[in-house]
Amino acid sequence: MAESIIQSKNFQFALIIIDLYRELQQQREYVISSQLLRSGTSIGANIEEASGGQSKKDFLAKMYIAYKEAKETKYWLRLLQHSHIVNIDVTQEINYVDEIIRILSSIIKTTKQSLNQ
């Protein structure tokens, strides 16, 4: 089966997060970088699990977890941006995760509607 747009976007986002993690580690930021790596790569992992879901309800549950991980990732990115504990601009990463959040929200809404029919 071909990779969906959300799978592709999240794979690229995970690679961006890994690069950001390395950069944060070089600036000796260890706590937030670890949280960011975990949540930022978890989004795509949950989307991959959802694509192999046993039912629409299973798919929906996994997509909702991916949505929550994306929201958490945005939190860590905003914290980095506003705390100034490192000298890295994460505006592009915040914009990217906002797009992912919108797509996941749409997928969740559409899936809920199809379950209620």
C-alpha positions in Angstrom: 0.0 0.0 0.0 1.3 3.5 -0.9 2.3 5.8 2.0 -0.3 8.4 2.8 0.4 12.1 3.0 0.3 12.1 6.8 2.7 9.2 7.0 5.1 11.0 4.6 4.9 14.3 6.4 5.4 12.7 9.8 8.4 10.7 8.6 10.0 13.9 7.4 9.1 15.7 10.6 10.7 12.9 12.7 13.9 13.4 10.7 13.7 17.1 11.5 13.2 16.4 15.1 16.2 14.0 15.2 18.4 16.7 13.7 17.1 19.3 16.2 17.7 16.8 19.0 21.4 16.5 17.9 21.7 20.3 17.7 20.2 20.7 21.2 22.5 18.0 22.6 25.5 20.0 21.2 24.3 23.0 23.1 24.1 20.9 26.2 20.3 20.9 26.5 19.4 17.4 27.6 16.0 17.4 29.3 13.8 19.1 26.8 15.7 17.6 23.9 14.9 14.1 25.2 11.2 14.9 25.7 11.1 16.4 22.2 12.8 13.4 20.6 10.3 11.0 22.3 7.1 12.9 21.5 8.2 14.1 18.0 9.1 10.7 16.8 6.1 9.0 18.5 3.6 10.9 16.3 4.7 9.0 13.2 5.0 5.7 15.1 1.4 5.9 16.2 0.3 6.8 12.6 2.1 3.7 11.3 0.3 1.7 14.0 -3.0 3.2 13.0 -2.5 2.3 9.4 -2.4 -1.4 10.5 -5.4 -1.0 12.8 -7.8 -3.9 13.2 -10.9 -1.7 13.0 -11.9 1.9 12.5 -12.1 2.3 16.3 -8.6 1.0 16.6 -7.5 3.4 13.8 -9.2 6.3 15.5 -7.6 5.5 18.9 -4.1 5.4 17.4 -4.7 8.6 15.4 -5.9 10.3 18.6 -2.7 9.3 20.4 -0.7 10.7 17.4 -2.7 13.9 17.8 -1.9 14.2 21.5 1.8 13.5 20.8 1.8 16.3 18.2 0.2 18.7 20.7 2.9 17.7 23.3 5.6 18.2 20.7 4.3 21.7 20.0 4.5 22.4 23.7 8.2 21.4 23.9 9.0 23.5 20.8 7.2 26.5 22.2 9.0 26.1 25.5 12.3 26.1 23.7 11.3 29.1 21.6 10.2 31.2 24.6 12.6 30.1 27.3 15.7 31.1 25.3 17.7 28.3 27.0 19.3 27.6 23.6 20.1 29.7 20.6 18.0 27.9 18.1 14.9 29.3 16.2 12.3 26.6 16.1 9.6 28.7 14.3 9.6 26.4 11.2 9.3 23.3 13.4 6.3 24.8 15.2 4.7 25.7 11.9 5.3 22.1 10.6 3.8 20.5 13.7 0.8 22.9 13.5 0.1 21.6 10.0 0.4 18.0 11.3 -2.1 18.8 14.1 -4.6 20.2 11.6 -4.3 17.1 9.3 -4.7 14.7 12.3 -7.6 16.7 13.6 -9.3 16.4 10.2 -8.6 12.7 10.0 -10.0 12.2 13.5 -13.2 14.2 12.7 -13.8 12.4 9.4 -13.2 9.0 11.0 -15.6 9.8 13.9 -18.3 10.8 11.3 -17.9 7.6 9.4 -18.2 5.6 12.6 -21.5 7.4 13.5 -23.1 6.6 10.2 
